[in-house]
Amino acid sequence: MIGRIIQILGSILDIEFKKKNIPKIYNALFIPDKNIFLEVQQQIGKNIVRVIAFGDTNGLKRNMIVLDTGKPILTPVGDCTLGRILNILGNPIDNKGNIFSSKKVPIHKLPPKFSDQIFNNDILETGIKIIDLLCPFLK
């Protein structure tokens, strides 16, 4: 799906699409001229979506072409990402080379069920008596 920029407010952009081709919320959009990724945050109405830019918006103009990727932003997961520093797009920024991962997951997903979470009832002793008494922290 192809859209076009109709408004730029810093890192917030409004993108207009053709009827019935409006991207879903959290879909990744791409501006090929500037190599910038965007994420849909709101469907305003009248075939317009409001997005956040994950890059520098200097040089963007009205009526520039925007492409819908049809999927959310994905980031690599697994042992290969342990100890690495990634940006929001899942690209390494620690100068340790590329990350080769066969598994990628969306950056937005549902939280785990409350029943699936493991709790530890041990109290963390801060050494500050008043905090340990009135407001104890769990480990």
DOFIPA-769938 format. One record per residue: x, y, z of N, C-alpha, C, O in turn; residue in three letters; residue number from 1. Coordinates in steps of 0.02 Angstrom, whole numbers. Layout:
// DOFIPA-769938
PT    n.c1    n.c2    n.c3   ca.c1   ca.c2   ca.c3    c.c1    c.c2    c.c3    o.c1    o.c2    o.c3  baba  seti
PT       X       Y       Z       X       Y       Z       X       Y       Z       X       Y       Z   Ala   NUM
...
//
This chain:
// DOFIPA-769938
PT    n.c1    n.c2    n.c3   ca.c1   ca.c2   ca.c3    c.c1    c.c2    c.c3    o.c1    o.c2    o.c3  baba  seti
PT      42     -59       0       0       0       0      44      62       0      95      65      34   Met     1
PT      25     110     -37      64     171     -45      23     229     -17     -36     237     -32   Ile     2
PT      57     271      23      26     331      50      71     391      35     122     384       2   Gly     3
PT      50     448      60      90     508      50      87     551     113      36     552     149   Arg     4
PT     141     586     126     145     629     185     102     691     174     106     724     121   Ile     5
PT      60     708     223      19     768     217      36     819     271      19     878     265   Ile     6
PT      69     797     326      87     844     379     147     818     417     152     758     429   Gln     7
PT     192     863     436     252     845     474     255     891     535     258     952     528   Ile     8
PT     255     861     595     260     899     657     318     869     698     305     829     743   Leu     9
PT     379     887     683     436     857     716     444     785     696     452     770     637   Gly    10
PT     440     739     745     446     668     728     377     635     720     373     574     713   Ser    11
PT     325     674     721     257     650     710     235     669     640     240     727     620   Ile    12
PT     210     620     602     188     633     533     117     608     524      96     560     556   Leu    13
PT      81     641     480      15     617     459      23     592     387      50     627     344   Asp    14
PT      -1     531     375       5     499     310     -65     483     285    -106     456     321   Ile    15
PT     -77     500     221    -142     485     191    -135     426     144     -88     423     104   Glu    16
PT    -183     379     149    -184     320     106    -249     320      65    -295     357      80   Phe    17
PT    -250     278      15    -311     269     -25    -364     236      19    -348     205      69   Lys    18
PT    -427     241      -2    -481     210      36    -470     135      42    -445     103      -5   Lys    19
PT    -488     108     100    -485      36     115    -413       9     115    -404     -52     116   Lys    20
PT    -363      51     114    -294      29     117    -258      58     177    -197      67     176   Asn    21
PT    -295      73     230    -265     104     289    -227      50     328    -255      -3     342   Ile    22
PT    -163      63     345    -125      13     383    -150       6     455    -181      51     482   Pro    23
PT    -137     -53     484    -157     -66     553    -112     -28     601     -56      -7     584   Lys    24
PT    -137     -18     661     -97      13     714     -37     -32     729     -44     -93     731   Ile    25
PT      21      -3     739      86     -35     751     118     -62     688     171     -93     692   Tyr    26
PT      87     -53     630     120     -74     568     180     -29     555     181      30     573   Asn    27
PT     231     -58     524     290     -19     505     280      10     436     258     -25     390   Ala    28
PT     296      73     428     294     107     364     366     126     346     409     130     390   Leu    29
PT     378     138     282     446     152     259     445     208     208     404     208     162   Phe    30
PT     491     257     216     499     310     166     561     293     126     617     304     151   Ile    31
PT     554     268      65     612     245      27     662     301       8     722     288       4   Pro    32
PT     637     362      -3     682     416     -22     732     434      33     789     454      18   Asp    33
PT     713     427      95     755     446     152     777     388     195     814     397     244   Lys    34
PT     753     327     179     771     266     217     752     273     291     792     259     335   Asn    35
PT     690     295     303     665     306     370     606     259     383     561     253     341   Ile    36
PT     606     227     441     550     186     461     504     227     507     526     269     545   Phe    37
PT     439     212     501     387     245     540     344     191     572     344     134     550   Leu    38
PT     308     209     625     261     161     655     194     195     664     190     250     691   Glu    39
PT     141     162     642      73     188     647      52     187     720      56     135     754   Val    40
PT      29     244     745       6     249     814     -69     264     820    -100     248     870   Gln    41
PT     -98     294     767    -168     315     772    -198     319     703    -166     340     655   Gln    42
PT    -261     297     698    -299     306     636    -345     365     649    -394     360     687   Gln    43
PT    -330     421     618    -365     484     632    -434     485     599    -481     513     628   Ile    44
PT    -440     457     541    -502     460     503    -488     490     435    -434     517     423   Gly    45
PT    -535     484     389    -528     509     321    -464     481     288    -429     517     253   Lys    46
PT    -451     417     301    -394     381     270    -326     408     292    -277     401     256   Asn    47
PT    -323     439     350    -261     468     375    -239     432     438    -279     417     482   Ile    48
PT    -174     417     442    -145     387     502     -91     434     529     -58     470     492   Val    49
PT     -83     432     595     -30     471     628      25     422     647      12     369     676   Arg    50
PT      87     440     632     144     395     641     200     430     679     204     491     683   Val    51
PT     244     388     708     306     412     739     363     392     694     366     336     671   Ile    52
PT     409     439     682     468     425     641     524     398     684     538     426     738   Ala    53
PT     556     345     662     614     317     696     677     338     659     718     296     639   Phe    54
PT     685     401     650     743     429     615     735     504     608     685     533     630   Gly    55
PT     784     535     578     785     607     570     734     628     516     734     602     461   Asp    56
PT     690     675     534     639     697     487     660     758     446     620     783     406   Thr    57
PT     720     783     457     744     839     417     747     819     343     772     765     327   Asn    58
PT     722     861     301     722     846     229     659     813     204     651     804     144   Gly    59
PT     614     793     249     551     765     227     506     821     202     507     876     228   Leu    60
PT     465     804     153     420     854     123     351     824     116     342     763     116   Lys    61
PT     302     868     109     235     845      95     234     809      28     274     824     -17   Arg    62
PT     188     762      21     177     722     -39     232     672     -54     232     642    -107   Asn    63
PT     280     661      -8     329     608     -17     294     541     -10     246     534      28   Met    64
PT     318     492     -47     288     425     -47     307     387      16     364     389      38   Ile    65
PT     258     352      45     268     310     104     240     241      88     184     235      61   Val    66
PT     278     188     104     257     120      90     238      85     155     272      93     206   Leu    67
PT     184      46     154     163       5     211     196     -63     203     187     -96     152   Asp    68
PT     233     -85     254     266    -151     251     216    -207     264     230    -265     248   Thr    69
PT     159    -191     294     109    -242     308     123    -283     370      86    -330     384   Gly    70
PT     174    -265     408     190    -301     469     219    -253     520     240    -197     502   Lys    71
PT     221    -272     584     249    -227     634     326    -228     631     356    -268     595   Pro    72
PT     356    -184     670     429    -183     675     450    -245     713     424    -260     767   Ile    73
PT     498    -282     685     522    -344     714     593    -335     740     633    -298     710   Leu    74
PT     609    -368     795     676    -365     822     702    -436     835     662    -479     853   Thr    75
PT     766    -448     824     793    -516     835     794    -534     909     803    -491     952   Pro    76
PT     784    -598     923     787    -623     992     828    -687     993     837    -719     941   Val    77
PT     852    -705    1051     890    -767    1059     958    -754    1090     974    -699    1111   Gly    78
PT     997    -807    1093    1063    -804    1124    1109    -754    1088    1154    -725    1120   Asp    79
PT    1099    -745    1023    1143    -700     985    1134    -626    1005    1176    -585     988   Cys    80
PT    1080    -610    1040    1068    -541    1060    1089    -526    1132    1088    -468    1153   Thr    81
PT    1108    -578    1169    1129    -567    1239    1192    -526    1242    1242    -542    1208   Leu    82
PT    1191    -473    1281    1249    -430    1289    1258    -380    1233    1308    -344    1231   Gly    83
PT    1212    -378    1186    1217    -332    1129    1173    -271    1141    1125    -274    1181   Arg    84
PT    1189    -216    1107    1149    -155    1111    1115    -144    1044    1149    -138     993   Ile    85
PT    1048    -142    1044    1009    -136     983     969     -71     985     949     -48    1039   Leu    86
PT     956     -43     926     910      13     923     838     -13     918     828     -74     920   Asn    87
PT     790      30     912     720       9     912     702     -34     852     654     -72     855   Ile    88
PT     741     -29     799     728     -69     739     762    -137     742     755    -177     696   Leu    89
PT     800    -151     796     834    -215     802     902    -216     770     932    -269     764   Gly    90
PT     928    -158     750     995    -155     720    1047    -144     775    1035    -104     820   Asn    91
PT    1104    -179     771    1155    -171     823    1188    -102     818    1201     -77     763   Pro    92
PT    1201     -72     876    1234      -7     877    1296      -9     922    1321      43     943   Ile    93
PT    1321     -69     935    1378     -77     980    1444     -92     943    1494    -108     974   Asp    94
PT    1443     -87     876    1503     -98     835    1533    -167     845    1594    -175     841   Asn    95
PT    1491    -218     858    1515    -287     865    1493    -330     807    1492    -392     813   Lys    96
PT    1474    -300     752    1453    -339     694    1378    -350     692    1341    -331     737   Gly    97
PT    1357    -382     638    1286    -395     627    1261    -451     673    1300    -491     699   Asn    98
PT    1196    -452     682    1164    -505     721    1128    -551     673    1087    -528     633   Ile    99
PT    1143    -615     677    1111    -664     634    1064    -706     677    1086    -751     713   Phe   100
PT    1001    -692     672     951    -727     712     895    -752     666     871    -715     623   Ser   101
PT     876    -814     676     822    -841     635     754    -823     664     703    -828     629   Ser   102
PT     752    -800     726     689    -784     758     685    -709     770     729    -679     801   Lys   103
PT     631    -678     746     617    -608     759     546    -602     785     501    -637     763   Lys   104
PT     537    -557     833     471    -547     862     452    -473     858     496    -430     856   Val   105
PT     387    -458     858     365    -388     857     386    -352     921     390    -383     974   Pro   106
PT     399    -287     916     418    -249     976     358    -237    1022     367    -222    1081   Ile   107
PT     298    -244     997     237    -239    1038     205    -308    1040     191    -337     988   His   108
PT     193    -333    1100     156    -396    1106     118    -396    1172     130    -353    1215   Lys   109
PT      74    -443    1181      34    -446    1241      77    -465    1301     125    -503    1293   Leu   110
PT      62    -439    1360     101    -458    1419      85    -530    1439      33    -557    1419   Pro   111
PT     130    -562    1477     115    -631    1498      56    -632    1546      41    -583    1580   Pro   112
PT      21    -689    1547     -35    -696    1593     -10    -693    1665      46    -712    1679   Lys   113
PT     -52    -668    1708     -33    -662    1778     -16    -730    1807      30    -736    1848   Phe   114
PT     -53    -782    1787     -41    -849    1813      24    -879    1788      50    -926    1819   Ser   115
PT      52    -853    1733     115    -879    1706     176    -846    1738     232    -870    1729   Asp   116
PT     167    -793    1776     223    -758    1806     244    -792    1870     203    -816    1909   Gln   117
PT     310    -794    1881     338    -825    1941     356    -770    1991     389    -721    1973   Ile   118
PT     334    -779    2052     347    -729    2104     392    -759    2157     388    -818    2173   Phe   119
PT     435    -717    2184     478    -735    2239     458    -693    2299     456    -632    2295   Asn   120
PT     443    -725    2355     418    -689    2413     474    -667    2460     460    -645    2516   Asn   121
PT     536    -672    2439     592    -649    2481     593    -573    2482     583    -540    2431   Asp   122
PT     606    -545    2541     609    -473    2549     681    -449    2540     727    -478    2569   Ile   123
PT     688    -397    2501     753    -367    2490     767    -318    2547     730    -270    2558   Leu   124
PT     820    -331    2584     838    -287    2640     882    -232    2614     937    -244    2589   Glu   125
PT     858    -170    2620     896    -113    2594     948     -89    2644     996     -55    2625   Thr   126
PT     940    -107    2708     984     -82    2759     960     -17    2790     988       7    2839   Gly   127
PT     907      11    2761     876      71    2789     814      49    2826     764      29    2796   Ile   128
PT     817      51    2892     766      20    2934     696      46    2920     649       6    2919   Lys   129
PT     688     110    2911     621     138    2901     591     113    2835     530     100    2832   Ile   130
PT     632     106    2783     607      80    2719     591       6    2725     539     -17    2701   Ile   131
PT     635     -32    2758     623    -104    2767     559    -116    2808     526    -167    2798   Asp   132
PT     543     -71    2853     484     -79    2895     420     -57    2860     371     -94    2858   Leu   133
PT     421       4    2832     360      33    2805     347      15    2732     289      12    2710   Leu   134
PT     400       3    2694     392      -9    2622     440     -63    2599     487     -48    2561   Cys   135
PT     431    -124    2620     478    -177    2600     473    -193    2526     418    -191    2497   Pro   136
PT     529    -208    2495     532    -226    2424     541    -301    2417     579    -332    2455   Phe   137
PT     507    -330    2369     517    -401    2355     575    -409    2307     585    -367    2263   Leu   138
PT     613    -463    2315     669    -477    2269     642    -497    2202     682    -511    2156   Lys   139
//
